[in-house]
Amino acid sequence: MLLSSHVAPRAQYYPYIDGLRALAVLSVLIYHLHGPWLPGGFVGVDVFFVISGFVVSASIASFKGQGIWQFLAFFYARRLRRIAPALIVCLLVTAILTALLIPSSWLSAENQKTGLYAFFGLSNFVLAASGRDYFAPTTDFNPYTHTWSLAVEEQFYLLFPLLFLAWTRGGRGRTWSTALVAGALIASLGWGWWQSRTNPLEAYFLTPSRFWELAAGVLLYQGLSRLPEPTAWSGPVRFVRGAIGASSLFAVLAAFAMAVPARFPVPGVLPAVIGTLGVIWSLHHHPELKGLHRLLGSRPLVFIGKISYSLYLWHWPVFVLFRWTCGLDDLPTRAAAVVLAFALALASWRFVENPVRYGTHLARLPHRAVIAGSLLLVALAGWGADVIADNQHRLSLSTVSRNPDVWYPNVAPADAEDPGCNAEPERHTVAGGRMFVYNPKGCVRSGPVSPSSIYVIGDSHAMAYEGLLKQYAVHRATRIYAYTNGGCPFISLQPWRDLDDARCRHYTDAALGDLRARLKPGDVLFLPSLRLPRFSDQWIYFGEEQAERQMFGSRADAGRQRSVAFAVATLRDIAQRGVHIVFEGPKPIFKAPPFRCADWFNRGNPICAPGFSVPRSLLDAFRRPVLQSLTSIGEQVPGVSVWDPYPILCPDDECHAWRDGRPLFLDGDHISGMGNQLLIPSFTEVMDTRLGMPRRAAAR
């Protein structure tokens, strides 16, 4: 965590520490602004870890009280006064702005949970469990991602006092404390080395593999404290120390420029950690190294170091909110984001950090009162952020959040004539994926539940039909079982996405096994999935050329042949059991996500520039190989048919993501709630025929 320059009342002040902080926070800021400008800038956080271990040790080393409880109260009161106020203000303001400006989507799915856990120093657990790598572009859209490092440091503080307590007793206690810290450092370093190879995501975000970095700063302080007071140094010794300091600083700066995510944090972080230790060792109590002291103690660097904690807190949510609204892709928006981040950091430092840390009235409060009040404030703030998130649909400035039935495919309109009737899904887990059962409940008009059922297996595009499936379930009194796993299509005709992906293949095999045990003659197996290469995703435009390379050519043709062979082998047995198999024909795909561009504050975002219409002739060319493959499957597997929503979604020569001012699609290829409603009559007709339902009005 970025600690302020004054580590304790009346403690000696070392300007070079703030200079190091400034370099670290600026490297992080530049990396987050535009990674290619400083590819290793993310290791600035590791520099902070080392500094924090050193400074927090120095700040409590002079503790003279008696007893562990008095020491713990002293330590945690100081830490809470230092950490909590600025963090709480930043998280609450970010929660409000997030509710106002960021609509719910897959891209923002982890945001609310990450923010809530950040109040309690646990956000790194959410990020480690999300499956989203720190270096993945999707991480750039979570305004709380940066709190992982604060969580690591806060968790370090749970163990640190127990390791350091003996130090305050002097004598042999110092030896014991040093031995404990060294043992913890070695254990954490070994764990981090192993985890960096076996589970890089957890190695990056979780404390056990990061603990050693803070412990290194603690151990350096203990080692320097046990040395005799420095005296005048001869020229050669001074030169050697200065050379070590300069080379150490160079190692830190080189790490900012050249560190890479591979094998991170261990051994990738070692140059930055060792360099930081070398700089502190060289300069601590050695004012004779005037050149390095003047460089790191310069007024601009010292000032940035003083506000570094607040700057670290504020820069990331500012950058993320820019990405969600006007974008962060050109020099003017980047300059504006940096100016705003500095302005908020200055305000936080001036009006939140300093008054709480140095206010005379607060300084008189007993340590236990500070701890109890801080914890109560954290709990209330976390509750407030949760209330804000739960009321996003009321607070939001976004038309997406205010009109969920139009935008979100999982919303099904209630039936005014049968208000108790619903098919809200029962959720189950199958091999890491989800299985939803849409079972009509409380329905008066639809009659008894049909003996035949519909089974669905696919990726997120299967779940994009949730509103449609709910409507059919209640209006036709039919149970629907949907097996879905995001990113894992079924018979996508692009085998590298399903057949060659071990995770997806494991899920597919398990889902097939489960539904085979349930299928019976007369049931329908519906197979919706993304079968075209994307032009865009929720955060990026890939381009038409990339899609063409994936769709056409000898490699794509060979892949489709493999997929057809797999489909025939897999579906033939199911069809022979009297099950009707219905493929979904490829829907239109678009080059920009409508939900990212629906409001006045985000229409100018560069993600919107490719537009929301695509020539039908282009999509026809992309669809042709897929339809030919589905025809080939149908020729070899009796009872296979295709339900094609394409003519309904694209009736003209130009396919549009909007119709009459309302969205047919949520993003570049998932249909919206309105799209679901538009397709219900066609879907109902096809399913009624397969299930042998009597002809009647389609569900609406």
C-alpha positions in Angstrom: 0.0 0.0 0.0 1.2 3.5 -0.7 2.1 4.9 2.7 2.5 8.6 3.4 5.9 10.1 4.0 5.5 10.8 7.7 5.6 7.3 9.2 5.2 8.3 12.8 4.9 11.5 14.9 8.3 13.0 15.5 9.9 10.3 13.4 12.8 11.3 11.2 11.7 12.0 7.6 13.5 10.5 4.6 12.7 12.4 1.4 14.2 9.6 -0.8 11.4 7.3 0.4 8.8 9.6 -1.1 11.0 9.9 -4.3 10.8 6.1 -4.6 7.1 6.2 -4.0 6.7 8.8 -6.7 8.6 6.7 -9.3 6.5 3.6 -8.3 3.1 5.3 -8.6 4.0 7.1 -11.8 5.1 3.8 -13.4 1.8 2.2 -12.4 -0.1 5.2 -13.7 1.6 5.2 -17.1 1.2 1.4 -17.4 -2.5 1.6 -16.7 -2.9 4.6 -19.0 -1.4 2.8 -22.0 0.7 -0.3 -21.3 3.0 -0.1 -24.4 4.4 3.2 -23.1 5.9 1.5 -20.1 5.5 -2.3 -20.5 6.8 -3.2 -17.0 5.2 -0.4 -15.1 3.0 -2.8 -13.2 6.0 -3.7 -11.0 5.6 -0.3 -9.3 3.3 -2.1 -6.9 6.1 -4.4 -5.9 8.3 -1.4 -5.1 5.5 -0.2 -2.9 5.4 -3.6 -1.1 9.1 -3.4 -0.2 8.8 0.3 0.9 5.7 -0.5 3.0 7.5 -3.4 4.8 10.4 -1.1 5.6 8.4 2.0 6.6 5.8 0.2 8.8 8.6 -1.4 10.7 10.3 1.9 11.3 7.0 3.5 12.4 6.4 1.1 15.3 9.9 0.0 16.2 10.0 2.5 19.0 6.8 1.2 20.7 7.4 1.2 24.5 4.2 -0.3 25.8 3.7 -3.6 27.6 1.6 -6.6 26.5 0.5 -7.9 23.1 -3.0 -6.4 23.3 -1.6 -2.9 23.9 0.8 -3.4 21.0 -1.9 -4.7 18.7 -4.2 -1.8 19.6 -1.4 0.7 18.9 -0.5 -0.9 15.5 -4.0 -1.4 14.2 -5.2 2.0 15.2 -2.4 3.6 13.3 -3.0 1.4 10.2 -6.7 2.0 10.2 -6.3 5.8 10.5 -3.8 5.6 7.6 -5.7 3.3 5.3 -9.4 3.4 5.9 -10.6 7.0 5.4 -9.2 7.6 1.9 -10.1 4.1 0.8 -13.7 4.3 2.0 -14.3 7.7 0.3 -12.8 6.4 -3.0 -14.8 3.2 -2.9 -18.1 4.9 -2.1 -17.7 7.5 -4.8 -16.7 4.8 -7.3 -19.7 2.8 -6.3 -22.0 5.7 -7.1 -20.3 6.5 -10.4 -20.4 2.8 -11.4 -24.1 2.6 -10.7 -24.7 5.8 -12.7 -22.5 5.0 -15.8 -21.7 1.3 -16.1 -24.6 -1.0 -17.1 -24.6 -4.7 -16.1 -23.0 -7.0 -18.6 -20.6 -9.9 -18.8 -17.8 -7.3 -19.0 -18.9 -5.8 -15.7 -20.0 -9.0 -14.0 -17.3 -9.0 -11.3 -17.3 -5.3 -10.5 -19.9 -5.1 -7.8 -18.5 -8.0 -5.9 -15.0 -6.8 -6.2 -15.9 -3.4 -4.9 -17.8 -4.8 -1.9 -15.0 -7.1 -0.9 -12.5 -4.2 -1.3 -14.0 -2.6 1.8 -12.9 -5.6 3.9 -9.5 -6.1 2.3 -10.6 -9.3 0.4 -11.0 -8.1 -3.2 -7.9 -10.1 -4.3 -9.8 -13.3 -3.6 -12.6 -12.3 -6.0 -10.1 -11.4 -8.7 -8.2 -14.7 -8.3 -11.5 -16.6 -8.5 -12.8 -14.7 -11.5 -10.6 -16.4 -14.0 -9.6 -13.1 -15.5 -5.9 -12.6 -15.6 -4.5 -9.2 -14.4 -3.0 -8.7 -17.9 -6.2 -9.5 -19.8 -7.9 -6.6 -21.5 -11.2 -7.3 -19.7 -9.6 -6.5 -16.4 -9.3 -2.9 -17.6 -13.1 -2.5 -17.2 -13.3 -3.3 -13.4 -12.9 0.0 -11.5 -11.8 -2.0 -8.4 -9.1 -4.2 -9.9 -6.3 -2.1 -8.3 -7.5 -2.9 -4.8 -5.9 -6.3 -5.0 -2.6 -4.8 -3.8 -4.3 -3.1 -0.9 -5.9 -6.4 0.1 -2.5 -8.1 0.0 -1.0 -5.5 2.3 -4.0 -5.5 4.7 -3.7 -9.3 4.9 0.0 -9.0 5.6 -0.9 -6.8 8.5 -2.8 -9.6 10.1 0.5 -11.6 10.6 3.1 -8.9 10.8 2.5 -7.7 14.4 2.9 -11.3 15.6 6.2 -11.5 13.8 7.4 -8.1 14.9 6.3 -7.9 18.5 9.4 -9.5 19.9 11.5 -6.8 18.2 10.0 -4.2 20.5 11.2 -6.1 23.5 14.9 -5.7 22.5 17.7 -8.1 23.3 17.1 -11.7 22.1 13.6 -10.7 21.1 15.1 -9.0 18.1 16.9 -12.2 17.1 13.7 -14.2 17.4 11.7 -11.6 15.4 14.3 -11.5 12.6 14.3 -15.3 12.5 10.5 -15.4 12.2 10.4 -12.8 9.5 13.2 -14.6 7.6 11.4 -17.9 7.9 8.1 -16.4 6.6 10.0 -14.7 3.7 11.7 -18.0 2.6 8.4 -19.9 2.8 6.5 -17.3 0.8 9.2 -17.0 -1.8 9.3 -20.7 -2.3 5.5 -20.8 -2.6 5.4 -17.9 -5.0 8.0 -19.6 -7.2 6.0 -22.8 -7.4 2.6 -21.0 -7.8 4.0 -18.8 -10.6 4.3 -22.0 -12.6 1.3 -24.0 -11.5 -1.3 -21.3 -10.9 -0.2 -17.9 -12.1 -3.6 -16.3 -11.4 -3.5 -17.1 -7.7 0.3 -16.4 -7.6 -0.4 -12.8 -8.9 -3.3 -11.9 -6.7 -3.0 -13.8 -3.4 -1.0 -12.9 -0.3 1.0 -16.1 0.3 3.0 -15.6 -2.9 3.4 -11.9 -2.2 4.1 -11.9 1.5 7.9 -12.2 1.0 8.1 -8.8 -0.8 6.8 -6.9 2.2 8.8 -9.2 4.5 11.9 -8.2 2.6 11.4 -4.6 3.6 10.9 -5.6 7.2 14.0 -7.7 7.2 16.0 -4.8 5.6 14.9 -2.5 8.4 15.8 -5.0 11.1 19.2 -5.6 9.5 20.0 -1.9 9.2 18.9 -1.3 12.8 21.3 -3.8 14.2 24.3 -2.2 12.5 26.4 0.4 14.4 25.7 4.1 13.7 27.4 5.1 10.5 30.5 7.3 10.7 32.4 9.2 8.1 33.2 7.0 5.1 36.4 7.0 3.1 36.2 7.8 -0.6 36.4 4.3 -1.9 33.7 3.0 0.5 31.5 5.9 -0.4 32.0 5.3 -4.1 31.1 1.6 -3.7 28.0 2.4 -1.7 27.0 5.1 -4.3 27.6 2.7 -7.2 25.4 0.1 -5.5 22.7 2.7 -4.9 22.9 4.0 -8.5 22.9 0.5 -10.0 20.0 -0.5 -7.8 18.0 2.5 -8.9 18.8 1.6 -12.5 17.5 -1.9 -11.9 14.2 -0.5 -10.6 13.8 1.8 -13.6 14.8 -1.0 -16.0 12.2 -3.3 -14.4 9.6 -0.6 -15.1 10.6 -0.7 -18.8 11.3 -4.4 -19.3 9.4 -6.6 -16.8 7.1 -9.1 -18.5 4.1 -11.1 -17.1 5.7 -14.4 -17.7 6.7 -16.2 -14.5 5.3 -13.5 -12.4 5.7 -12.7 -9.5 8.6 -15.1 -9.1 11.2 -14.7 -10.5 9.9 -11.8 -12.7 9.6 -9.4 -9.7 13.1 -10.0 -8.3 14.9 -7.1 -10.2 12.4 -4.6 -8.8 12.5 -6.0 -5.3 16.3 -6.3 -5.1 16.7 -2.9 -6.7 14.4 -1.3 -4.1 16.2 -2.9 -1.3 19.5 -1.7 -2.7 18.4 1.9 -3.0 17.1 2.0 0.6 20.2 0.2 1.9 22.5 2.7 0.2 20.7 5.9 1.3 19.3 5.1 4.7 21.4 7.2 7.2 23.9 8.0 4.5 23.4 11.7 3.5 26.9 11.8 2.0 25.4 10.3 -1.2 24.2 13.7 -2.2 23.6 13.0 -5.9 21.1 10.2 -5.2 19.5 12.1 -2.4 19.0 15.2 -4.6 17.5 13.1 -7.3 15.0 11.1 -5.3 14.5 14.0 -2.9 13.6 16.6 -5.5 10.5 18.6 -4.8 8.4 17.3 -7.6 9.1 13.7 -6.7 8.6 14.2 -3.0 5.3 15.9 -3.6 4.0 13.1 -5.8 5.3 10.7 -3.2 3.3 12.4 -0.5 0.1 12.1 -2.5 1.0 8.6 -3.8 -1.6 6.7 -1.8 -4.5 8.8 -2.9 -3.1 8.9 -6.4 -3.0 5.1 -6.5 -6.5 4.9 -5.2 -8.0 7.4 -7.7 -6.2 6.9 -10.9 -7.6 3.5 -11.7 -11.3 4.1 -11.3 -10.9 7.3 -13.2 -9.2 5.5 -16.1 -11.9 2.7 -16.0 -14.8 5.1 -16.0 -13.2 6.9 -19.0 -13.0 3.5 -20.8 -16.7 2.9 -20.2 -17.8 6.4 -21.3 -15.9 8.6 -23.7 -13.0 6.2 -24.1 -9.3 6.3 -23.2 -7.7 5.9 -26.6 -6.3 9.2 -27.7 -4.0 11.9 -26.2 -6.8 14.4 -25.2 -8.8 11.8 -23.3 -5.7 10.4 -21.6 -4.5 13.8 -20.6 -7.9 14.6 -19.2 -8.0 11.4 -17.2 -4.5 12.1 -15.8 -5.5 15.6 -14.8 -8.7 14.4 -13.1 -6.8 11.6 -11.3 -4.3 14.1 -9.9 -7.1 16.6 -8.9 -9.0 13.9 -7.0 -5.8 12.6 -5.4 -4.9 16.2 -4.2 -8.4 16.6 -2.8 -8.2 13.2 -1.0 -4.8 14.0 0.4 -5.7 17.5 1.6 -9.2 16.9 2.9 -9.3 13.2 3.9 -5.8 11.8 4.5 -4.1 14.6 6.4 -7.0 15.7 8.7 -7.6 12.1 9.9 -3.9 11.3 10.4 -2.8 14.5 12.0 -6.0 16.0 13.5 -5.4 16.8 17.2 -8.9 15.7 18.3 -8.6 12.3 16.6 -5.1 11.9 18.0 -6.5 12.0 21.5 -8.9 9.1 21.0 -8.0 5.8 22.7 -6.6 3.2 20.2 -9.6 0.9 20.9 -12.0 3.6 20.1 -10.2 4.3 16.8 -10.3 0.6 15.9 -14.0 0.2 16.8 -15.0 3.4 15.0 -13.0 2.5 11.9 -14.5 -1.0 11.7 -18.0 0.4 12.2 -17.4 2.9 9.4 -16.1 0.2 7.1 -19.2 -1.9 7.7 -21.6 1.0 7.1 -19.7 2.0 4.0 -19.8 -1.5 2.6 -23.5 -1.7 3.4 -24.1 1.6 1.6 -22.2 0.4 -1.5 -24.3 -2.7 -1.6 -27.5 -0.7 -1.4 -26.3 1.5 -4.2 -25.6 -1.5 -6.4 -29.0 -3.0 -5.6 -30.7 0.2 -6.7 -28.7 0.7 -9.9 -31.8 0.4 -12.0 -33.3 3.4 -10.2 -30.1 5.5 -10.0 -28.5 4.8 -13.4 -28.2 7.4 -16.1 -28.0 4.5 -18.7 -31.0 3.5 -20.7 -29.7 0.0 -20.6 -30.1 -0.3 -16.8 -33.4 1.7 -16.8 -35.0 -0.6 -19.4 -33.9 -4.1 -18.5 -36.8 -5.8 -20.3 -35.7 -4.3 -23.6 -32.0 -4.9 -23.2 -31.4 -8.0 -21.2 -32.4 -11.4 -22.7 -33.1 -13.0 -19.3 -36.1 -10.8 -18.6 -39.5 -12.2 -19.6 -42.6 -10.0 -19.4 -45.2 -11.0 -16.8 -48.6 -12.2 -18.0 -51.2 -9.8 -16.7 -53.9 -12.4 -17.0 -51.9 -15.1 -15.1 -49.7 -13.0 -12.8 -48.6 -16.0 -10.6 -47.3 -17.9 -13.6 -43.5 -18.1 -14.1 -40.7 -20.3 -15.1 -37.8 -18.8 -13.2 -34.9 -21.3 -13.5 -33.7 -23.8 -10.9 -29.9 -23.7 -11.0 -27.7 -26.8 -10.9 -24.0 -27.3 -11.7 -22.7 -29.8 -14.2 -18.9 -30.2 -14.5 -18.3 -26.5 -13.8 -21.0 -25.4 -16.2 -24.6 -24.5 -15.3 -27.8 -26.4 -15.9 -31.0 -24.4 -15.7 -34.4 -26.0 -15.4 -37.3 -23.9 -16.6 -40.3 -25.5 -14.9 -43.7 -23.8 -15.2 -45.0 -22.9 -11.7 -48.2 -21.2 -10.5 -49.7 -21.3 -14.0 -53.5 -21.4 -14.2 -54.3 -21.0 -17.9 -51.7 -23.3 -19.5 -52.8 -26.6 -18.1 -50.8 -29.6 -17.0 -47.1 -29.8 -17.9 -46.3 -31.6 -21.1 -44.7 -35.0 -20.9 -42.2 -34.0 -23.5 -39.3 -31.6 -22.7 -36.9 -29.4 -24.5 -33.1 -29.7 -23.8 -30.7 -27.0 -24.7 -26.9 -27.2 -24.8 -24.6 -24.4 -25.8 -22.5 -21.4 -24.8 -23.6 -17.9 -23.7 -25.7 -17.8 -26.8 -28.0 -20.5 -25.4 -28.5 -18.3 -22.3 -29.2 -15.3 -24.6 -32.5 -17.1 -25.3 -33.5 -17.2 -21.7 -36.4 -14.8 -22.1 -37.7 -16.8 -25.1 -37.3 -20.1 -23.2 -39.2 -18.8 -20.2 -42.0 -17.6 -22.4 -42.3 -20.9 -24.2 -42.1 -22.9 -20.9 -45.1 -21.0 -19.3 -47.3 -20.7 -22.4 -46.8 -24.3 -23.6 -46.5 -25.8 -20.1 -43.2 -27.5 -21.1 -40.1 -28.1 -19.0 -36.9 -26.9 -20.5 -33.4 -28.0 -19.4 -30.6 -25.7 -20.5 -26.9 -26.7 -20.2 -24.6 -23.7 -20.7 -21.0 -22.8 -20.2 -19.8 -19.4 -21.3 -17.2 -19.6 -24.0 -17.9 -23.3 -24.6 -20.1 -23.7 -27.7 -21.5 -27.1 -28.8 -20.8 -28.1 -32.4 -19.6 -24.6 -33.2 -18.0 -25.9 -36.5 -14.8 -24.2 -35.2 -13.2 -27.1 -33.4 -10.5 -25.1 -31.8 -13.3 -23.5 -29.7 -14.9 -26.7 -28.4 -13.3 -30.0 -29.5 -9.7 -28.8 -28.9 -10.4 -26.9 -25.7 -9.9 -29.4 -22.8 -12.1 -27.3 -20.4 -14.9 -27.1 -22.9 -14.6 -30.8 -23.9 -14.8 -31.9 -20.3 -17.9 -29.8 -19.8 -19.5 -31.0 -23.0 -18.9 -34.7 -22.2 -20.4 -34.2 -18.8 -23.4 -32.3 -20.1 -24.1 -34.9 -22.8 -23.9 -37.6 -20.2 -26.4 -35.9 -18.0 -28.9 -35.1 -20.7 -28.7 -38.6 -22.3 -29.8 -39.9 -18.9 -32.9 -37.7 -19.1 -33.8 -37.7 -22.8 -36.9 -39.7 -23.9 -38.7 -40.2 -27.2 -40.6 -37.1 -28.3 -38.2 -34.7 -26.6 -36.4 -31.9 -28.5 -32.7 -31.1 -28.3 -32.1 -27.5 -29.3 -28.5 -26.5 -30.2 -27.9 -22.7 -30.2 -24.2 -21.6 -30.2 -22.0 -18.9 -31.8 -21.0 -20.5 -35.1 -19.5 -17.4 -36.8 -16.3 -15.7 -35.8 -16.9 -12.5 -34.0 -16.3 -9.0 -35.5 -16.2 -7.6 -32.0 -16.5 -8.4 -28.3 -17.8 -6.2 -25.5 -14.5 -4.4 -25.1 -12.8 -4.5 -28.5 -13.3 -4.5 -32.3 -11.4 -7.4 -33.9 -11.9 -6.4 -37.5 -13.4 -8.0 -40.5 -10.1 -9.4 -41.8 -9.5 -11.5 -38.7 -13.0 -13.0 -39.0 -12.4 -13.8 -42.6 -9.2 -15.7 -41.7 -11.1 -17.8 -39.2 -14.0 -18.5 -41.5 -12.4 -19.2 -44.9 -9.5 -21.2 -46.2 -8.2 -24.7 -46.0 -7.8 -24.7 -42.2 -11.3 -23.6 -41.6 -12.7 -26.1 -44.1 -10.8 -29.0 -42.4 -12.0 -27.8 -39.0 -15.6 -27.9 -40.2 -15.2 -31.4 -41.6 -13.9 -32.5 -38.2 -16.8 -30.9 -36.5 -19.3 -32.5 -38.8 -17.8 -35.9 -38.1 -18.1 -35.3 -34.4 -21.7 -34.1 -34.7 -22.8 -37.1 -36.7 -21.1 -39.5 -34.3 -22.6 -37.7 -31.2 -26.1 -37.0 -32.5 -26.9 -40.1 -34.4 -27.5 -42.2 -31.2 -29.7 -39.4 -29.8 -31.8 -39.2 -32.9 -32.3 -42.9 -33.0 -33.9 -42.7 -29.6 -36.7 -40.6 -31.1 -35.4 -37.2 -30.1 -35.9 -34.3 -32.4 -32.7 -32.3 -33.0 -32.9 -28.6 -33.9 -29.9 -26.5 -34.7 -30.0 -22.7 -34.5 -29.0 -21.0 -37.8 -26.3 -18.3 -37.5 -27.7 -15.0 -36.4 -26.3 -11.7 -37.6 -23.1 -10.4 -36.0 -22.1 -6.8 -35.7 -18.9 -4.7 -35.3 -19.9 -2.7 -32.2 -21.8 -3.5 -29.0 -25.0 -1.5 -28.7 -25.1 -1.5 -24.9 -21.8 0.3 -24.9 -23.1 3.0 -27.1 -26.7 3.6 -26.0 -26.3 6.8 -24.0 -25.2 10.4 -24.5 -22.1 9.9 -22.4 -20.8 6.9 -24.3 -21.9 7.3 -28.0 -18.6 8.9 -28.9 -16.6 6.0 -27.5 -14.2 4.6 -30.1 -15.7 1.1 -29.5 -18.8 2.5 -31.3 -17.0 3.7 -34.4 -17.4 0.5 -36.5 -21.2 1.1 -36.5 -24.3 -1.1 -36.1 -25.1 -2.2 -39.6 -23.6 -4.9 -41.8 -24.4 -5.7 -45.4 -26.5 -8.8 -45.7 -24.3 -10.0 -48.6 -21.3 -10.1 -46.2 -23.2 -12.0 -43.6 -24.6 -14.4 -46.2 -21.1 -15.2 -47.3 -20.1 -16.0 -43.7 -23.2 -18.0 -43.1 -22.9 -20.1 -46.2 -20.2 -22.6 -45.0 -22.1 -23.1 -41.7 -25.4 -23.8 -43.4 -23.7 -26.3 -45.7 -22.2 -28.1 -42.8 -25.6 -28.2 -41.0 -27.1 -29.6 -44.2 -24.4 -32.3 -44.3 -25.2 -33.2 -40.7 -28.9 -33.4 -41.5 -28.2 -35.7 -44.4 -26.4 -38.2 -42.1 -28.6 -37.9 -39.0 -32.3 -38.4 -39.5 -34.6 -35.9 -37.8 -32.1 -33.0 -37.7 -33.6 -29.6 -38.7 -32.6 -26.0 -38.5 -34.5 -23.1 -36.9 -33.1 -19.9 -38.5 -33.8 -16.6 -36.8 -31.7 -14.7 -39.4 -34.5 -13.7 -41.8 -36.5 -12.2 -38.9 -33.5 -10.3 -37.5 -32.3 -9.2 -40.9 -35.2 -8.9 -43.4 -33.5 -6.3 -45.6 -30.3 -5.8 -47.6 -28.6 -4.3 -44.6 -28.7 -6.0 -41.2 -29.2 -3.6 -38.3 -28.6 -4.1 -34.6 -31.4 -1.6 -33.8 -35.0 -1.5 -35.0 -37.3 1.4 -34.5 -34.9 2.9 -32.0 -34.7 -0.3 -29.9 -31.9 -2.8 -29.7 -32.2 -6.2 -31.3 -28.8 -7.1 -29.8 -27.2 -6.4 -26.5 -23.7 -6.6 -27.9 -22.2 -7.6 -31.2 -23.8 -11.1 -31.3 -26.0 -11.8 -28.3 -29.6 -10.9 -28.8 -31.5 -8.5 -26.5 -34.7 -8.8 -24.6 -36.5 -7.2 -27.5 -34.8 -9.7 -29.9 -36.2 -12.5 -27.8 -39.7 -11.2 -28.0 -39.4 -10.7 -31.8 -38.4 -14.4 -32.2 -41.0 -16.0 -30.0 -43.6 -16.7 -32.7 -41.1 -18.3 -35.0 -39.5 -20.4 -32.2 -43.0 -21.4 -30.9 -44.1 -22.6 -34.3 -41.0 -24.8 -34.8 -41.1 -26.3 -31.3 -44.8 -26.9 -31.4 -44.3 -28.9 -34.6 -41.4 -31.0 -33.1 -43.2 -31.6 -29.9 -46.5 -32.4 -31.6 -48.3 -29.5 -29.9 -51.8 -28.6 -31.2 -51.7 -25.4 -33.3 -52.6 -22.3 -31.3 -51.6 -18.7 -30.9 -47.9 -18.3 -30.3 -46.6 -17.1 -27.0 -46.0 -13.4 -26.7 
